[in-house]
Amino acid sequence: MRYTSCMSRKKLIVVSVVIVILAAVVSFLILKHDDSPLVRPITHSKSNQKKTDNPPQPAVFDAKKFSIDDSTSLWAVVNKLRPLTPKTYVPSNLVVPNIPLRGNITSTEKYVRSDTATALEKMVADATAQGVHFNLQSGYRSYDFQVTLYNRYVQQQGQAAADTQSARPGYSEHQTGLAADLGGTSNPSCNVEAFYGTTAESNWLAANADKYGFIVRYPQDKTPITGYTYEPWHVRYIGTELSTELQDKNIQTLEEFFGLPAAPDYQ
């Protein structure tokens, strides 16, 4: 009996020690589990919050996306210091836009570049829907056509005056196929005249041309830069990407936007 009792007491002691050890292990595991980052509340660091709160940055405009020197380029800049290359350049993709044409328009002036035609058609259709009616007075002009036109201005007004209103052959934006003189029906006597700027058509162009990729190429008070007097009827297609950029930056001329020298006179 004594041996048995002794053995029982030893077993009891062993069991007690095991229980104590197990309790300690469980307590340790619980404490470790409480400290684990896996069960901590999810919080955001200041750096993460800063990244989340910052709005996405707008894309930087690529002013070199298209050449300003290549006569075939959408962004070609043509003025008295920048002739076409070659001066007898002829666009390869001329088409007649599906818009009203001047009654006595010549066979070549009814053409523009195909990309210009698409934009013109959309713009004229939208203006018509708003009660403003445009027609094409003059689009593409060949080198030979410009020879005749310019010489006529010189004979009528003298060369100094002619140079403020008509480009010399090889220097005309019309020769790119990207330019268009637009008239209207509200007051036809104003078409291609300085007081076209008082018409509903001119006001509509000033407010909306950039939405279709056009700019009024020879704005008022910019003669010292462009070399030409105010022509509110003369629009130039440059695509909506560039026209929007000019509008956003409140820049009116291609010379100013691209940092080019003013071109009031020929060299």
Backbone torsions as a table, in degrees:
resi	resn	phi	psi	omega
1	MET	NA	-40.3	179.6
2	ARG	-62.8	-40.3	-179.4
3	TYR	-63.4	-42.9	179.2
4	THR	-63.5	-44.6	-179.1
5	SER	-62.3	-40.4	179.5
6	CYS	-63.3	-42.9	178.9
7	MET	-63.6	-37.8	-179.9
8	SER	-64.8	-41.8	179.4
9	ARG	-64.7	-39.3	178.9
10	LYS	-63.4	-43.1	177.7
11	LYS	-60.5	-41.1	-178.9
12	LEU	-63.0	-40.6	-179.9
13	ILE	-64.9	-44.9	-179.4
14	VAL	-60.7	-45.3	179.6
15	VAL	-60.6	-41.9	-179.0
16	SER	-63.0	-43.0	179.9
17	VAL	-62.9	-43.9	179.0
18	VAL	-59.3	-43.2	-179.9
19	ILE	-61.3	-44.8	-180.0
20	VAL	-61.1	-43.8	-179.9
21	ILE	-63.2	-44.7	178.8
22	LEU	-60.5	-41.5	179.3
23	ALA	-62.0	-41.3	179.7
24	ALA	-64.7	-42.4	-179.9
25	VAL	-62.7	-45.0	179.6
26	VAL	-60.9	-44.1	179.6
27	SER	-60.8	-41.7	179.9
28	PHE	-63.1	-43.4	-179.5
29	LEU	-65.1	-38.7	179.0
30	ILE	-63.7	-45.5	179.7
31	LEU	-62.4	-42.2	179.4
32	LYS	-64.2	-39.8	178.3
33	HIS	-62.8	-39.9	-179.8
34	ASP	-65.3	-34.2	-179.0
35	ASP	-81.4	-10.9	-174.8
36	SER	-65.5	137.3	178.0
37	PRO	-64.8	-14.8	-178.1
38	LEU	-69.5	-24.3	-178.0
39	VAL	-108.6	4.0	178.5
40	ARG	-75.4	151.7	176.6
41	PRO	-60.1	141.7	-179.5
42	ILE	-75.3	121.7	177.5
43	THR	-126.2	157.0	179.5
44	HIS	-108.5	131.9	177.9
45	SER	-69.9	162.3	179.2
46	LYS	-61.2	-36.7	-179.4
47	SER	-64.2	-39.9	178.2
48	ASN	-66.5	-41.8	179.3
49	GLN	-62.8	-38.3	-179.1
50	LYS	-63.9	-41.7	179.6
51	LYS	-65.8	-39.0	-178.2
52	THR	-69.6	-37.6	-174.9
53	ASP	-76.9	-24.2	-178.1
54	ASN	-71.3	128.8	177.6
55	PRO	-71.1	155.2	178.5
56	PRO	-63.2	140.3	-178.9
57	GLN	-79.3	137.1	178.9
58	PRO	-65.9	150.4	179.7
59	ALA	-66.5	142.2	178.8
60	VAL	-75.6	131.0	-178.9
61	PHE	-68.5	132.4	-179.6
62	ASP	-95.0	98.0	-177.4
63	ALA	-74.5	-4.8	179.4
64	LYS	-110.8	16.3	-178.2
65	LYS	-60.8	-39.7	177.4
66	PHE	-125.1	151.8	179.6
67	SER	-70.3	144.7	172.4
68	ILE	-101.7	-1.5	-177.8
69	ASP	-104.3	-28.1	-178.3
70	ASP	-76.9	123.6	-176.9
71	SER	-62.2	-21.9	179.9
72	THR	-84.9	-9.7	-173.0
73	SER	-75.2	146.8	176.7
74	LEU	-60.9	-29.4	-177.5
75	TRP	-104.7	17.3	179.7
76	ALA	-55.6	130.2	177.8
77	VAL	-103.5	117.5	-178.4
78	VAL	-117.7	123.2	175.8
79	ASN	-153.4	-166.8	-174.3
80	LYS	-68.1	-16.5	176.6
81	LEU	-104.5	-6.0	-173.6
82	ARG	-132.0	83.3	-179.9
83	PRO	-72.8	163.5	172.9
84	LEU	-67.9	153.6	178.0
85	THR	-127.1	111.6	-4.9
86	PRO	-74.4	170.2	-178.8
87	LYS	-65.3	-20.9	178.4
88	THR	-95.3	18.3	-177.2
89	TYR	-49.7	138.9	175.6
90	VAL	-129.7	123.1	177.3
91	PRO	-62.6	149.0	-176.5
92	SER	-91.4	-11.7	-171.4
93	ASN	-124.7	52.1	-179.4
94	LEU	-84.1	135.9	177.7
95	VAL	-140.6	164.3	175.0
96	VAL	-93.4	117.9	-179.1
97	PRO	-69.2	149.7	179.8
98	ASN	-85.8	68.6	176.8
99	ILE	-138.2	163.5	177.5
100	PRO	-59.0	142.0	-179.1
101	LEU	-115.0	152.0	173.4
102	ARG	-56.2	142.5	-174.1
103	GLY	-58.2	-41.4	-176.5
104	ASN	-107.9	30.4	-177.5
105	ILE	-64.5	142.7	-178.8
106	THR	-75.7	168.4	-175.2
107	SER	-64.9	-32.3	-178.7
108	THR	-89.1	-31.8	-175.2
109	GLU	-68.5	-15.9	-179.7
110	LYS	-78.0	-7.9	-178.2
111	TYR	-92.0	152.7	167.9
112	VAL	-145.8	170.2	175.0
113	ARG	-63.8	151.7	-175.0
114	SER	-60.4	-38.9	178.6
115	ASP	-67.3	-36.0	176.7
116	THR	-66.5	-40.6	180.0
117	ALA	-59.9	-45.1	-179.4
118	THR	-60.3	-44.6	-180.0
119	ALA	-68.0	-39.5	178.1
120	LEU	-61.7	-43.7	-178.6
121	GLU	-61.0	-42.4	178.7
122	LYS	-66.4	-44.9	-178.6
123	MET	-64.5	-47.0	-178.6
124	VAL	-65.5	-38.3	178.2
125	ALA	-63.4	-43.8	179.6
126	ASP	-66.7	-39.4	178.1
127	ALA	-64.9	-40.8	178.5
128	THR	-60.3	-42.2	178.4
129	ALA	-61.5	-23.6	179.5
130	GLN	-99.2	8.5	175.7
131	GLY	87.0	13.6	178.9
132	VAL	-113.1	126.0	-169.7
133	HIS	-117.7	116.6	-179.2
134	PHE	-103.3	160.4	167.4
135	ASN	-144.5	155.7	-179.5
136	LEU	-85.1	118.1	177.1
137	GLN	-87.1	-40.0	-178.7
138	SER	-162.1	131.5	176.9
139	GLY	-115.0	-110.5	-179.0
140	TYR	-68.1	138.3	173.0
141	ARG	-130.4	125.4	-179.8
142	SER	-73.2	168.1	176.5
143	TYR	-57.6	-47.2	-178.4
144	ASP	-64.6	-38.8	177.7
145	PHE	-61.4	-41.9	-177.8
146	GLN	-68.1	-31.4	175.4
147	VAL	-58.1	-49.6	-178.9
148	THR	-64.3	-45.9	-177.3
149	LEU	-64.2	-47.3	-177.6
150	TYR	-64.1	-43.4	179.7
151	ASN	-62.3	-33.7	177.4
152	ARG	-64.5	-44.2	177.6
153	TYR	-61.3	-41.9	-179.9
154	VAL	-62.7	-43.1	179.8
155	GLN	-64.9	-36.5	-176.7
156	GLN	-81.7	-35.4	-170.2
157	GLN	-124.0	-11.3	-172.2
158	GLY	91.2	157.2	-172.6
159	GLN	-66.8	-39.6	-177.6
160	ALA	-59.9	-46.9	179.2
161	ALA	-69.3	-39.8	-179.9
162	ALA	-59.4	-38.1	-177.4
163	ASP	-68.0	-15.3	177.2
164	THR	-89.3	-10.0	-174.9
165	GLN	-124.4	-22.7	-176.1
166	SER	-137.7	135.9	179.9
167	ALA	-78.5	148.4	172.9
168	ARG	-70.9	154.4	179.9
169	PRO	-55.5	133.6	-178.4
170	GLY	90.3	-6.4	-179.9
171	TYR	-120.1	9.5	-174.5
172	SER	-91.4	131.1	176.0
173	GLU	-65.0	-27.9	178.1
174	HIS	-60.8	-29.0	-177.2
175	GLN	-69.5	-17.3	177.7
176	THR	-76.5	-18.8	-174.5
177	GLY	80.7	3.7	-177.9
178	LEU	-100.9	-2.2	-177.0
179	ALA	-111.8	152.1	178.3
180	ALA	-148.2	135.5	170.6
181	ASP	-95.2	121.2	-176.6
182	LEU	-109.8	128.9	173.1
183	GLY	-103.7	-173.8	179.9
184	GLY	-150.6	178.2	-176.9
185	THR	-105.3	-9.3	-176.2
186	SER	-68.2	-35.7	177.8
187	ASN	-154.8	81.1	-173.8
188	PRO	-56.1	-26.1	180.0
189	SER	-67.4	-15.9	179.5
190	CYS	-86.2	-12.7	-173.9
191	ASN	-59.6	131.4	-179.9
192	VAL	57.0	35.8	175.2
193	GLU	-130.7	159.0	-176.2
194	ALA	-57.6	-35.5	-177.3
195	PHE	-79.7	5.9	168.3
196	TYR	-58.7	-26.2	179.7
197	GLY	-64.0	-11.5	178.9
198	THR	-95.8	-2.4	-173.6
199	THR	-86.3	164.5	176.9
200	ALA	-64.2	-35.2	179.7
201	GLU	-63.8	-44.1	-180.0
202	SER	-64.8	-42.9	178.6
203	ASN	-61.6	-39.1	179.9
204	TRP	-66.4	-43.6	178.7
205	LEU	-59.9	-45.3	-178.4
206	ALA	-59.5	-34.0	-176.5
207	ALA	-88.4	-22.4	-169.4
208	ASN	-128.0	-13.9	-172.8
209	ALA	-55.6	-38.7	-176.6
210	ASP	-63.5	-26.8	-179.9
211	LYS	-65.9	-19.6	-177.7
212	TYR	-110.8	7.0	177.5
213	GLY	92.3	15.6	-179.2
214	PHE	-111.8	156.4	167.7
215	ILE	-130.7	153.7	168.6
216	VAL	-78.3	109.2	-166.2
217	ARG	-70.0	-32.7	-177.3
218	TYR	-120.1	81.8	-174.9
219	PRO	-71.9	167.9	177.4
220	GLN	-67.4	141.4	177.0
221	ASP	68.2	15.5	178.5
222	LYS	-113.6	14.4	180.0
223	THR	-56.8	-39.3	178.6
224	PRO	-62.9	-17.4	180.0
225	ILE	-99.0	-48.9	-175.4
226	THR	-85.4	-26.4	-178.0
227	GLY	90.2	-0.9	-177.2
228	TYR	-127.6	149.9	176.9
229	THR	-68.4	165.6	-178.3
230	TYR	-54.5	124.2	177.9
231	GLU	-131.2	84.9	-176.9
232	PRO	-68.8	-8.8	-179.9
233	TRP	-94.1	-13.8	-173.5
234	HIS	-93.2	110.9	179.2
235	VAL	-112.2	150.2	-178.8
236	ARG	-125.4	129.4	178.6
237	TYR	-84.0	126.5	177.8
238	ILE	-131.5	-0.4	-178.0
239	GLY	89.0	151.4	-174.5
240	THR	-68.2	-27.3	-179.5
241	GLU	-60.8	-49.0	-179.1
242	LEU	-77.5	-39.7	-179.0
243	SER	-62.8	-36.4	177.1
244	THR	-67.7	-39.5	179.3
245	GLU	-63.7	-42.5	177.5
246	LEU	-63.7	-42.2	179.9
247	GLN	-63.5	-44.9	-179.2
248	ASP	-63.0	-35.7	-178.2
249	LYS	-92.6	0.6	179.5
250	ASN	55.8	44.9	176.7
251	ILE	-111.4	132.5	-172.2
252	GLN	-99.2	-26.9	-173.6
253	THR	-118.3	152.5	177.2
254	LEU	-68.0	-33.9	178.7
255	GLU	-59.7	-46.0	-179.1
256	GLU	-68.0	-41.6	-176.9
257	PHE	-64.3	-43.9	-176.3
258	PHE	-90.6	5.6	177.1
259	GLY	66.7	35.9	-178.1
260	LEU	-92.7	155.8	177.0
261	PRO	-62.2	146.7	172.7
262	ALA	-61.5	149.9	-174.6
263	ALA	-129.7	61.6	-179.5
264	PRO	-73.3	-23.2	-175.7
265	ASP	-139.4	159.4	173.3
266	TYR	-77.5	151.5	175.2
267	GLN	-96.2	NA	NA
